[in-house]
Amino acid sequence: MTGAPEVGAVVVGAGIAGLAAALELQSTTGEVVVIDASDRPGGVLRTDHISGYVIERGPNTLQVKAPVLGLLRGRKLESSLVRADSESRRRFLFRDGRLEPVPMSPLAFVRTPLLTARGKLRLLAEPFVRRRHVTGESVAEFTGRRLGAEAVGSLVGPFLTGVYAGDEEQLGAEAVFGSLVELERRYGSIALGGLLARRPRSERGLRGVYSAVEGLGPLARKLSEQLVEPPALGSRVTALRRDATQWHVSVSGPGGDRRFRARRVVVATPAYAAAEILRGSGGEVADALAAIEYAPVVGIPLAVDPNEVRTPIEGFGFLVPRDAGIALLGTLFMSRMFRNRAPKGHELLQCILGGRRWPEAIDLPDDVVIGQLLEDLERILGLRAEPRALAVTRWRRAIPQPDREHVRRIAGIRATLSGLPGIALAGAYLDGVSVADALASGIRAARELGGDPSS
């Protein structure tokens, strides 16, 4: 491979983590080659326009944390952001046959039927619960110990359903609620720690929930257009190996096989894909990456006539607790958050199924999954007419499921990779599953490689 061209860096993956890494590296290392197997940049950030509706195939919203804000401002793309309508502050849980508002104020907390009086008192007693330094707790164990079992089932579990499509009994507290675990360890209480801890101004982004004017897919495309060399789409890494000074990357794509040499490589793919890429050069790391599980998700956007439902469509949307006996995980009222998402007089509902609750949904025919969805929505919203399903999107491995050992697993992966100069990982499986966390991981990976990777 001595005749292969040398480039400043190779980034494998053109999702938001890979794009962030590539843009960061481009400013410091010169030519960056980005390789991705998909047909468009953005990874799971994919937006389609169907019959006047703006449909997100992957994530629907974005938190503008400090790394996101910094990247977009630096690329003069902050104006592409659009903040969700103030109505989105109203969020609901399905409980006892109706949608109940999630309490967002002390008075609302006192009045909410989501917790019994005993459950509220137990939650308020959190500052008096003795501190424990426990390693390897599940989210259910940690929050049950600090907040009480009732809060776990009524509040924490549904929240995790919305973020992870996961199971609070399996998700690891240190990975999912790392900041809360640290507050207990440092201050002895989540509540007291939250009052005493102060986040540095440099770590603050924008408050609220955001998307982009044209959707998150077009935002990813705008980022990719700022690369000097466009991503090599439809291409795969077939081999990755290192000699004494460089990485050698073999790529197969529409234009045939190519080879590159680079001192810096960022692997910004899902964990299972990174495991395959690293199998030949880091077997121990590959095994650890392959052990990270993912939950399947089926997304179904519905076109709804608001006059044909008995429960008003308002606010951010709703989540469904596990004990409700409903397959639907939750629904986002996209056209209530972002007014340009549906034609005038219509509503766009983004419904999420599958996850740990109903993993079989990923392999069932469309009509079966849609039928179950409409049955669930009849119970929740009351349907006077059948909504129109605009699409069915299936992600067999959609959301990483960080377990009890995840934090230690990732630390071990990073420690092992530190012995392989010039390579770093990025992706939503590392330090958080949100779009913002994935983007931040790309920036972190690029900065890790910012110095001389051979030193």
N, C-alpha and C positions, 0 to 999 in steps of 0.2 A: 504493500500500500504506500510505498515511498513516493509514488507519483501523484498521490492524492493532494488536492489543494489544501493549504492551511488557512483556517478562518479564526476570527477572534473567539468565537464561542458557538456551540451548537445547543439549541433548546429543543427538546423533544416534547411536543404538545403545544397546540395553539389555543388552548382554553385560556381563561382569564389569568390563571397562574403563570402559564407559559408566556403570554403576551406581556405581562408585567415584568417578568424576568428578562425577556428579550429587550424591552425598551430600556430597562435599567442597564443591561450589559452593553447595549448599543452606544450609550453615552461614554463608556469607559474602555471598551475593548475593540472597537472597530466593527468589522463585518460580523454579523450574527446570522446564522442559518437556523430557521425554525422549520421543524418537520412535524406534520400532523396527518393522520390517516383519514380525517374527515373531509367533507366536500366544502367546508367553509370554516373560517376562524370563529372562535368563541366557545368551543366545547359544548357544554350543556346550555350555554346562552344562545338560544335559537328562537327567533321570532318570526311568525308567519302572519300574513294579512289575509283573512278569509271572510268574504261576504261583508266587508266593512268592519269586521272585528279584528282587534290586534291581540294575537294569541301568543303567549309565551309557552314554548314547549318544555322548558326547564324551569329554573328559578323565576319567580314572578316579581320579586321586589329586591331591593338593595339597601343595606345599611351603609351610609357614607361615613365609615370610620376614617381616622386620620390618614392611613396609607392610601385609601381610595381617593380622598380629597386631594392629597398631595400629588398623586399621579395625574388626576384629571386636570388640576390647575396647571401643572407643569406642561401639559399637552394642550392647554387652552380648550378643554372639553367640559369644563364645569357647567357651561350653559346648556349642555345636553341633558342635564339632570332635570327631573320634574318631581316635586314633592307631592306625596299623597295628600288628598283633600283632608281637611281637619276632621271630617266625619269618620276617617279611618281610625281615630282614637277609640271609637266604640267597637269592642270586640265581644264575642258571645261564645258561650258553651251550651251545648244541648244537654238539658237536664230535666228529667221528669216530664218529658213530652213537650217542652218548649225551650226557646232560646233565652238564656239568662245572661245579662250583661256581666262581663268580668269586672270586678270592682277596681276602680282606678283612683279612689280617694278614700280617706278614713271613714267618711260617712257612708259611702257605698259599701265599704267592707262590713260595717256594722249591720247594714240592711240586707246584704246578699243572702239568698237562700242556698248558695253553692256550698256553704259550710254550716253545720249545726252550731248552736251556741257553744257546745263543748269543743268542737273543732276550732272555733275562733279563739277561745281561751287558750287552747293548747298551742296554737300558732303564736299568740301574743306572749306566751311564756318562754319563747325561744331564748331570750337573753339569760334566762336562769338555768338553762340546760348545761350540765357540766361539759367542759371541753374534753374532747378525745382526739388523739392523733392516730387515725386509723388509715392503713394503706389497703387499697384494693376493694373499697366499698362500692356497691352499686349505687346508682342515683336513688333508688327506692330506699336503700338502707341509710344513706346519708341524710336525705331530706326527711325520712320518717323519724330518724333519731333527733333531728333538730326541730322539725316543724310539726310532726305528728302524722300518723297514718292517714287521717282523713284528708289532710292537705295534699298528700301524695296522690291519692286517687282522684280527688276533685279538681286539683289545680296543676300539680307538677306533671302528672301523667299525660293529660291532654296537651300541655305545652310541648312536651317532648314528641308527641305524635305529630304536631305541626312542624317541628324543626327537623326531626330525625326519622319520622315514620317508624319509630323504634319502640322498645320495651324498656321501661324504667328499671325493671328487674335485671336487665342484662347490660345496659349502658353503664359505663364507669363514671363515678362521681368526679374523680380527679380530672378526667378528660372533658366531661360535659359541663361541670360546674366548678372548674378549677379555681376561679376567683373566689367563690363562696367557701370552698374547702380551705383556701388560704386565709380567708377572714376568720374562720373558726380557729385555725392554728395560731394565728397571730394575735387576735383580740379575744378569743374565747366565745365569740358570738357573731352570727351573720349580721344581725340587726345593728349591734353596737359597732361592729367593724365597718359597716356601710356608712355610718355616721362619722366615724373617725378618719377613715381612709380618704385621701384626696387624690384624684387622678390628675397627673401633670397636664398642663395646658397642651403640651406637644402631643398628647395621646388623644385629644378630643377631635372629633369630626363634626358632622352636621347632625342635629337631632331630627328624629322622625324617620319615616319610611320613604324610599325613593324608587323611581324607575328612570328610564330615559324617554325623551319625547317620542321617539319612534320605536321604543322597545329596547331590551337589553342586548338582543342580537345585533342590531345596527350599531349600538355603542361599542360592542366588541370589534365590529368591522372597522369603525373609525380608529380604534386603537391600533389595529393591525396595519392600517394604511399609513401609520406614522413610522413603520419599519422601513428602513432603506431597501431591504430585500424582502419581498412579500413571502409569506409562509409557503413552503412546498407542500401543498395539499394533496391528499390521496397518496401519501408516501408513508413508508414504515421503516423503522430501524430494524435491520436484520442481524446486525452484529455490533457489539460494543466491546472494545478491549483497550487496554492501556499498555504502553511500553514504558521505558524509563522516564520519558519527558512529556508524552502527549497521549490524548485519547484518539482512537481510530474508530470512526463511525461509518458503518456500511448502511446504505439507504436504497430501498427499492420503491420506485414510483412510476407514474405514467411515462416519464421520459427515459425509463430504463434504470439500471443500477448506477449509483454514484457512491463516491467515498470522500470523506473529509478527515482532516486532522485538526485537532483543537486542544488547547490547554484547559479549556473550561467547557463543561457539559452540565446542563440542568435538565433533569428528567422530570417533566411537569405533566405527568399522566396519572390516571387513577392508580391505586396501589397495585392492583392485579396486573395491569399493563407494565408498570415499572418493574414488577417482579420478573416478568419475562425478559425485559430488556437487560436487566442486571444478572440474569441467571448465569451467564458465562464468566462474569468478572467479579461477582460478589454473591456467592451462593448463600451465605448466611443471611445477608440482607434480603435476598430474594425470598427466602423461606419466611422471614418475618413479615415482609410485605404481603405475601400470599395469604397469610393468616388473618389479614384484616377483612372482615365481612362487610357486605353491602346489603341494604334493603331494597327490594324492587318497588317501583312506583308506577302506577298507571294514572295519567292525567287526562281528564276529559273536560274541555271547555264547553259550556252550554249557552246557547242563545235563549234568553228568557223574556217573555212579555211580563213586565211587573204587575200588570193587571190580572194575570192568571196564576198568582200565588196568594195564599191566604195570610201568610206571615210577611210583613214588609221586608224588602231587601234594603238594608241600610248598614252602614258601618264597614268594618274591615272584612268581616266574615265570621265563620264559626268553626269550632273544633268539637269533636265528639269523643267523650270518654270511652274507655274500653268496656265498662260495664253497662253501656247503653244498649248493647246487643245489635249494633249497626256496623255494617262493613265500611261505610264511608269514614275516612279519617278526618276530613274537614273540607271546607269550601271557602274560597276567597271571592269577595264581591269586587271584582277587578274594575268594573265600570263605575263603582261608587268611589273607589280610591283615585282612579285616573279617568277623567271624564271623556277622553278621546278614545276609549277602548271599545266602544260599541256605538252603533248607529243611534240617532236620537230616538227616544221612546223605547229603547230596548236595554237589557242588562246582560253583562257577560259574567258568568259564574265559572270559576276555575275549580273543578272538583278533583280531589286527590283520593285514590284508593290504593290498596295493596299494603305495602309496608310489612311489618312483623304481624300485623293483625290479620291480613288476608293475602299471604304471599302467592297463593295459587292464582290470584287474579291475573298475574303477568302472562299466564299461558291460556287463559280462557278466551273464547271467541268474543268479538266486540259486542254482539247483541246480548250475550249473557252478562257481561260487566255493565253495560249501559242499563240493562233491565234491573240489575241490583241497585244501581245508582238511583234510578227513578223511583224505585220502591222506598229507598232510604229517604230521598228528598220529599216524597209524599208524607212521610211521618214527620219530617222536620219543618218543611215550609208549607206543605199543603198545596198540591198542584191541581189547578182547574183545567189545565191543558198541558200536553206533553211538550217539554222544551226540546229544542233541536241540538243534537250533539254535533259540534262543528269539527271535531277531530278526536282521535284516540292516540295518545302518545305513550309508549311503553319504554321504560328504562329498567332493564333487568338488574343492573347494578347501579342504583341511583344515588344512594346516600350512604356514606361510610357509617359503620356502627362501632364507635370506639368503646371497647369493653373495659373490664376492671383493670386489665394489665396494659392498656393502650399507652399510657404515659411512659411507662417503663419500656415498652416495646419500641416506641419512637426514639426514646433516649438511647437505647441500645443500637438502633439503626444508625443514628447520627454519630455515635461513638465509633462504630465500625467504619463508616464512610470517611471519618476523619483520617483514617489510615490510607485512603485512596485520594491523593491530591487532585484538585480540579474538578470534583463532581459534587453536585448538591441535588436535593429533591425539593419539589414544590407540589402542592396540591391540597385539596380539601380534606384529605384524610390525616393530615399532620397535626394541626393545632386548632382546627375548627372547620365546620362544614359549610359555613356561609360563603357567599360570593366574596364578601369583604375579607374573610379569613384566607380564602384561596389566593386572592390578589396579594395580600400581605405576605403569604408564603413565597410567592414568586420574587417579590422585592428582597425578602430576606435571603433567599437562595443566591440571587445575583450579588448581593453585598458580601455574602460569605466568600464568594469567589473573586471579589474585587481586587485583592492583592495578587501577588505572584503565586499561582496555584502550585508551582513546583517547589516552592521554598518550604 
